[in-house]
Amino acid sequence: MSSAQLVVIGAGPGGYAAAYYAADLGMSVALVDPELNPGGVCLYRGCIPSKALLHVAKVVSEAKHASSWGVTFNEPKIDLAKLRAFKDQVVTKLTAGVGQVGKFRKVNYIRGMATFTSPTSLSIDLLDKDGKAAGTDTLTFEHAIIATGSRPATVPGLSIDSPRVMDSTSALDLPDVPKTLLVVGGGYIGLELGSVYAALGTKVTVVEMTPGLLPGADRDLVAVLAKRMEQTLHKVLVNARVTEMKDTGKGVAVKIDGAELAPADKEQTFDRVLVSVGRKPNSAVPGLDKTKVAIGERGFIVVDAARRTAEPTILAIGDVVGEPMLAHKASHEARVAVEAALGHRTAFEPQAIPAVVFTDPEVAWCGLTETDAQKQGRRVEIAKFPWAALGRAIAIDRPDGLTKLVIDPATERILGVGIVGSGAGELIAEGVLAVEMAALATDLKLSIHPHPTLSETLMEAAEVFFGQSTHVYKPKKRA
């Protein structure tokens, strides 16, 4: 039997962040996960491998586009085995590095599957270095943090037993480069992976049941991406849903229902299908019924602002406690949970959790969106700066972008920021800082930004709000 002041179940970006922070604060810590090293879905089967492949996709896309600048490359040859190896090398390097950092902190990393036996004890089915059963162990603790993450969701009634039908995990394995691919779901995961396969030479069709891609994001931002998707993907079918799938042995025969669809689009056969309709929380932790931890209607573990569950000794963070299901959200929740376990007064109350869709162009937003403001009936003022008026965007031949500010008209406080364009995911960090620090539009306007850069769009958007943008003539309307 072993013991720890804190045990963390799940070693993803939330779990290992919690374990390492607790160790930094002097706690004895155990971290339990079935993988060889910490990292979780994000490092092994999500954020990191997908971004490695998206980087390759962007290089291929830019090489093709270079002919417009007078530079022509030969048609790319895809060495799939080498591409897989590159992606796997990125994953191995990061997970091994994260594991080493844990050793420096003397975190007891236990490879295995945890089961609660009481509110202060676990039984752990141990795994060896090859992932095979290696006995059991018992661990007692003062506090536990559940950080078990999430898994790909499925479409009820559409699940078929076929290797041709992939979820986000199997799609990242790059089994081949199919001639045709259907992506079911026009959310960020489907669009990112669809973009990868399209860049590698696949004819990609996306089916989305709502009227547009990226449901929930502001439509003016999505419109810029959608225009690009229409050029890079084979087809984008909105207001449509897949009603039937069947493996014919030579492909997957699919029936698609939608009033606006052409007859030829309603019945098609694809080499492969990627089902990407969101994720479900891994809240069914074995033995949880032996505690007071409560599960909500949507399957999320119920927690308070300090990430405490109904069981005083158990906290929970990350995808398993609710949306947004983002690695950086989990990492920050981790710090709150550890401090709560130590008895500190703390709460997870961010004003701006950034979201980034790593397509080309990227879409990013934080804080209050225009869409949410409309739903809330909240009066806001929108200031937009089009990248077509930006020197750097034109210089790199990427004028397809837009930066917008959501501003409180009474106080001129910046409530939200939205960006679509090349590198939007990097630019949004300034927006997060502006929202979190309650910056005013004047603050952003008077902050000197380097020229020529894409970051100038934030400054110029603030200038638009006052009707004083150097590169966009839009006089301020006076009340």
C-alpha positions, 0 to 999 in steps of 0.5 A, a space after each residue: 500500500 502506498 499513499 499520497 497527499 494528492 492523487 491525480 487520475 488522468 495525465 492529460 494537460 489538466 492532470 499533469 499540470 495539476 500534479 506538477 503544480 502540487 509538487 511545486 507547492 510541496 505536496 506528495 503526489 501520485 499521477 495515474 494514467 494508462 499511457 507510458 508517459 503523461 500527455 493524455 489525448 492532447 499529446 497522444 491523439 489530439 492537439 499535438 499530432 493534428 497540428 503536426 499534420 496541419 503544418 505539413 498541410 499548410 506547407 503543401 498548400 503554400 507550395 501550390 499557391 507559390 505559382 502565383 508569385 512566380 515560384 513553381 514547385 513540382 507536384 508533391 510526393 507524399 511518403 506516408 510512412 515518413 509523414 507518420 514517423 514525423 508525427 509520431 516523433 513529435 508525440 514521442 519527444 513531447 510525452 517523454 519530455 513531460 514525463 522527465 519533468 515529472 521525475 524532476 519533481 519526484 511525482 510518482 507516476 503510476 501506469 495503470 487504471 484507477 478504481 475508487 474503493 472509498 473517498 480516500 482510496 484507490 485500487 490500481 490495475 497496474 500496467 507494465 512498459 508494454 501496456 500489459 497487466 502487471 498486478 494491482 496496487 492500493 493507494 490512499 490519499 488526502 485529496 484526488 483530482 479527476 482529470 479523465 478527459 473525453 472521447 470522440 462522440 458517435 452518431 446514434 444509429 450510424 455506427 457500423 463496424 467498418 475499418 473504413 469509418 474513422 473517428 478523430 483518433 484513427 484518422 490521425 493514424 493516416 491509414 492511407 490517403 483515400 481518393 474520397 473522404 466524407 467528413 460528418 460534422 463541420 466543427 473544428 475537429 472535422 475541418 482540421 482533419 479534413 484540411 489535412 487529407 485535402 492537402 494530401 490529395 483527397 477529395 473531401 466532402 463535409 456534411 454539417 447539419 446546421 446552416 453553416 460551418 463551426 456552429 456557435 462561432 460568429 458568422 462573419 468570421 466563419 464566412 472568411 473560412 467557408 470561402 476558402 473551404 469551398 476552394 480547398 475541399 471538394 464539397 461543403 454540404 450544410 443543412 444536411 445530415 447523414 441518415 445511413 452508412 453501409 460498407 459495400 466492400 469497395 467503399 462506404 455507401 452513404 445516404 444524405 438528407 437535405 432539402 437543398 441538396 442536389 439529387 447526386 449528393 444524396 446517395 454517394 460512395 466514399 473510400 472512407 468516412 470520418 465521423 467528427 461530431 464532438 466529444 463525450 466526457 469520460 465521467 464513468 470512473 470505476 468506483 465513483 458510486 462509492 463516493 458522493 461525486 455527482 454526474 450531471 444530465 449531460 454526463 459531466 461531473 458536477 463541480 463548484 467554482 473551485 472545481 470541488 465535487 460533492 465529495 469533500 476529498 475529490 475535485 475534478 477538472 478538464 473535459 470531464 467537468 464541462 465545456 469548453 473542452 480545451 487543453 488550456 482551460 484544463 491546465 488553468 483549472 488544474 491550478 485552481 483545484 490544487 489550491 482548493 485542495 490546500 484549503 486556499 480561497 480560489 475560483 475558476 473565473 476566467 473572462 476570456 478562454 480563447 478558442 482556436 480552429 487551426 484550419 487555413 485560415 485560422 479562426 480564433 475568438 475569446 471573451 464575449 462573442 457577437 453571437 452570444 451578445 445577441 442571444 443575451 440581448 446585450 447592447 454592444 458595438 462591433 469594430 472590424 478591421 479587414 485584412 485587405 487593408 493591411 500591408 503585411 497581409 497583402 505582402 504575404 498574399 493573405 488578405 483573407 482575414 478580419 479582426 473584430 472587437 466586441 466593445 461595451 458602448 457605455 464604458 468602451 471596455 473590450 468584452 471580446 475579440 474575434 480574428 480570422 486569418 493566417 496565424 489568428 491563433 497566435 494573435 488572439 493572445 493579445 485579445 485574451 489579455 485585453 479582455 482579462 485586464 478590462 482594457 478599453 478600446 483607447 488602451 488598444 488604440 494607443 498601444 504602439 504595434 510593430 509595422 508591418 505585422 498582422 498584430 496591427 489589426 488589433 490596434 487598427 480595429 480599435 481605431 475603427 471604433 473611434 472612426 480614426 483608422 488610418 487605413 480604413 475610412 469609416 467615420 464614427 457615427 455620433 449619437 
